[in-house]
Amino acid sequence: MKNFFLTLLAVIMLLSSCSIKDGNFEINIKTPDANNMIVRLFRETTGGLAIVDSSKIEVSRAYLKGFVSSPELMFLYIGNAPDYLPVFVEKGTTDIDFNYSKPSKSTVKGSETHKIFTDFVRSYSVYCDKAAGIDKMLTNAVRNSDTVMISSLEQDRELLKGEITGFEEFYVDKYIDSPLACYIISTQLMYELDYAGLKFLLDKIPPENRNNTYYEKAADYLKNLEVTAFDPLKAQYENISSALNKDLPLNLLIVKAAEFFLNEPYVGGTLEAGDEETLVINFDKFDCVTFLETSTALALDKKSAIPSYENFKNKLQNLRYRDGVINGYLSRLHYSSDWISDNIKRGNVRDLTAGLGGEKITAKIDFMSSHSDIYPHLKGDSSAIEKIREIETFINENPVYYIPKNRIKDISSKIPDGSLIFLTTDKAGLDFAHVGISVKENGVLKLIHASSTAKKVVKTPSALSDYLSGIKNFTGIAVLEVLQ
């Protein structure tokens, strides 16, 4: 990394001193056989390479001279060498130690533009190699379900991404309005960049600098470039989905998906990712609600005609947001009663609670509006607080049902595996305080849940009724069946 910053400093100094001026150029070629070879300089045009007519070549002296209107990428050809040498021609003298067997390995001296070009390619190539190495290791870690290695590599990937972005932004923001940029994003460089890197640079070029062969060539290459960016979340999804048996009934698929996450860490607040509300996906850390939603969405996706990562994301969004649409923080279904009502309305779930002998929840719901200062997206926003009050009013006018915990043992046998279990609370202003997924073991009804106490996803060691009796604030449960 130290070498990179030294290289970058050198590039800054070179760029700072670089001037693009019209003038006469001279090129001196040094090679043992130069006196006996034909030397030509070509310019790239829309019709291909064309000889630079203004260049007068004295073969005996291996010397070219002419006039250039700005630094221009040209191609030097000597005799029947196997390739052309790309070289930036600019005002002044350029000396070239020509490597006949590998022209691209020739040494170019005296051309500041060429030095900038090669330094940029070299630095960017190092970054691309590092990124490719991390992606390869990450793929193997995901396949092996090595969560420790995945976490470490993801951190390395984010750090490297920051470094690359900093390098790109420095170069682009400072020099992209120079015609020099179009030359650098041409020919060799575009083959060094991935889709995202090349698109980033091309998008930054101002329209007035796009009317040249080099930009057109890079833009055409970008259009034909297949995007193969590695997505670790997609790889994790594929690993989990492949472990699920599509032939199982939906409720048992939900259980299998939930059991896949046993021992994954409990982490609160994972959906508060930033100012903008987006679909947050995690397969290696959960709170109780994201655990329930993720397990359910995975099972629903697996039972679809064509399971896919995009389909899974749609299923997850459909469960988490009002009407399945992301429209800001308040479109998320924050209250469990709201979650239940909205998903029932859209046919995602069926409430079994009343049929199991449940009774209406009578508690007044107002926790979020009464404690708006603890919610960053509500704090100080009077319109958002008013909207939350409207949601709370709707909940209070349309209560859902619950089964008191002293009656759960009697109806446990009637609760299907894979049911969504919502735990009610007597905490002021709230309706539910926890969620999980039901499963029976030897006829005993248990709960799989992301536990803030155990700090991970666990299965209750004893019956759900015993678990609830040991927690004073839990008053009962609601039972929902997921519909396909």
Secondary structure by P-SEA (a helix, b strand, c coil): caaaaaaaaaaaaaaaaccccbbbbbbbbbccccccbbbbbbbbccccccccccccccccccbbbbbbccccbbbbbcccccbbbbbbbcccbbbbbccccccccccccccaaaaaaaaaaaaaaaaaaaaaaaaaaaaaaaaacaaaaaaaaaaaaaaaaaaaaaaaaaaaacccccaaaaaaacccccccccaaaaaaaaaaccccccccaaaaaaaaaaaacccccccaaaaaaaaaaaaccccccaaaaaaaaaaaaccccccccccccccccccccccccccaaaaaaaaaaaaaaaacccccaaaaaaaaaaaccccccccccccccccaaaaaaaaaaaccccccccccbbbbbccccccccccccccccccccaaaaaaaaaaaaaaaabbbbbbccccccccccccccccbbbbbbccccccccbbbbbbbcccbbbbbcccccccccccccccaaaaaaaccccccbbbbbbcc
